[in-house]
Amino acid sequence: MIFEAVFDIETKKLFSETETGDPAELGVSIVSVYSRSLDESRRLISDNLRSFWEQDFSDMWEVFSKADRIIGFNSLNFDVPALAPYAPNGFEGYKHFDLLDVIKKKTGRRFSLNSLARDTLSHEKTDVGTNAVYYWNQGDHESLRKLREYCEADVLITRDLYDYGFTHGQLKYTDKWNYQRTMDIDFSYPKKDSERPKQGSLF
């Protein structure tokens, strides 16, 4: 069985409100996590979408600690450092899988989640990150509902983009001449040693 957790965070501040540009200084308002259990053929056994406010973070670490993959978008450069002040020791060493990191290593380019979702999945993000900070600062019930729904929507886009790349071995994007292109991408799990062909004897 495979257990995966797809996540996204929203912050309490913008980078313009800090002096260092360190994600750890932004504060985390909410973390949304889509977790699922899959069989070896990647058929869904069970799944769950849950959002965690700061007071709920202790429950969140248990989900992450069990995951064979913690899947995010730009998570190694942003989400993981932003969570560092809250996280248990060793969180940065968990089994993180950053879609943007894989894409950058493959293409040498950065892409936004919204542009890849638009070109690959034919739908876009529901809101923008600056509004997420605004919603947090407003703090009323309706604003916090919008914040949670936005974060959860980004998680589901990340999941769908990951699943598309995993299944099809490619993602779609628009180049600088406004032509749609495809990039070959490999989101598969590394082969286990027992699955690798053994070298034949030389004698």
N, C-alpha and C positions, 0 to 999 in steps of 0.2 A: 504494500500500500504506500502511496505517496501523499504527503501532507504539505500543501502550499499555502502561503499567506501573502496576499497582495495588499499593499498599504499605501497610504498617502497621509501627509500631515498638513495642517494649516498653522500659521504662526500669529502671535499677538502683535508683532511689530513688523514694519518694513525695514529693509536694509538702510534706507535713508534716515531712519531714526536711531541708527547705531553709528559708532565711530570707527569700528574695526572691520565691518563686513563679515564678521564671524557668525555663521548660522546659530551657534550656541547662545548668542545674545538676543535672539529674536523672541524666545519663549514660544512654547507650543500650546495652542488653544485646544486642538482636537486631533485625534488620529483615527482614521477609519481603516478597517481591516476586513477584507473578504478572505475567509479561510475555507478550505475544501479538502476533502479526502478523495483520492482517485485510486482506481485499481491499476494494475500494471499496464493495462491497455488504455489508460487515461479516461476511463469511463467514470462518471461522477458517482460517488457513493453518498456523500453528504456535503452540505456547504452552509455557510453562515456569513452574513454581513452585519458588522457591529461597529459602532463608533464609541470611542473612549474619550471622555473629558479627563482633565488632569487627575481628579480624584479616583478615576477608574484605572489608571495606568498599571497598577499592580496586577490586575487581571490580564492586561495586554501582554506583559512579558512572558507569561506562561504560554500564550498562543505562539509567540515568536520562537520561544525556546524549543518547541516541538517541530518546527517547520523544516522540511527538507530544502525548501527555498523560501526566502523572504523577498518578494518581488516588488520593485518600485521603479520609478522613472526619475532619473537624476538623484537617486536616493543616496548614493555613496558620497556625493558632493554636497548634498543639502539636507535631506531628511535625517540621515543617521547622525551627522554632526549636530543638527538642531536638537535631536533627542538626547544627546550626550549628557546634559546636566540632570536628566531624569532617569537615565538608563542604568541597569545593573552592570557591574563590572563584566567586561567581555562582550557587550552587545555588538560592538563594531566587528567582532570576530565571528558573529553568527553567519549563517549561510545566506548572505545577501546576494541578490541577482538583480543588477541594475540594467534595465533595458538600454538606457542611453549610453552607458559605459560600453556595452557590447557593440552598439551601433557605431560609436565613435572609433572604437578599435578597428572595426571593419571598414569604415568609409573615411575616417579622418575628419568627419564633419559633425556638428551639433544640429539637432532638429528639436523643435518644440513638440510636446505631447499633442497639442491641438492640431498642428499641421500634419503629423503622421496619422492621427485619428481621422482627420478630414479626408486625406487621400486614400488611406487603407480601409477604413471602416465606413466612410461616407456619413459620419456625424462628428460633431464638434463638442468642445467643452461647454458646460452650461453657464459658466460665469468666469470671473477673473480673480487672481489671487489678491489684488488690492482690495476688492470688495470683501474678501474673507476677513481681512484685518478690520475693515470698517464694521462688519457684522459683529465681530468680537467686541469691539469697543462700544458698540451700541448696547449690547448685553441684554436686550429684551427678548422675550420668548420667541417672537417671530424672527428676529435677526439670528438668533442661535439656531433656529430651525433651518433657515436658509444656509447658514454656515455648515451644518451637518450634511444637508442634502448636496451641497456643492462638493464637499470632500468625498462623500460616498460616490457621487457621479464620476469624479476623477479616478477613483479606485476601479470602478467598473470599466472605464475606458482603458485603463492600464491593463486590466485583466484581459479584455477583448483584444487589445493589440498584442499582448504576449501570446495569447492562444492562436491568433492568426499567424504570427511569425513562427510559432512552434509547429503548427500544422502544415503551413504552406512553404516554409523555408524562405520567405521573402516578406518585405514590407514595401509599400508604395510611397512615393514622395514627388513633389513638384520641383523641378530644377530651376535655375535662375533665368532660363528662357521661357518658363511657364509651361514646359512639357512634363507630362507625368512619366515617371520612371519607376523602375523596381530595383530594390537592392536585395541581394541574396543575404540571408541572415541565418544563424544557427543558434536557436534557443534550447537545443536538446540537452539532456543530462549527459555528463561524461560517461563513457562506457566503463563499466566495472571491470576490474582486472580479470574476473572469471569469464567475461564476455569477449575479451580480446583474443584473437587467434594466437595460438601458441606457435613459437618458432620451431620449425622442424629441425631434426638433428642434422648436423653437418656430416655425420659419419654413418 
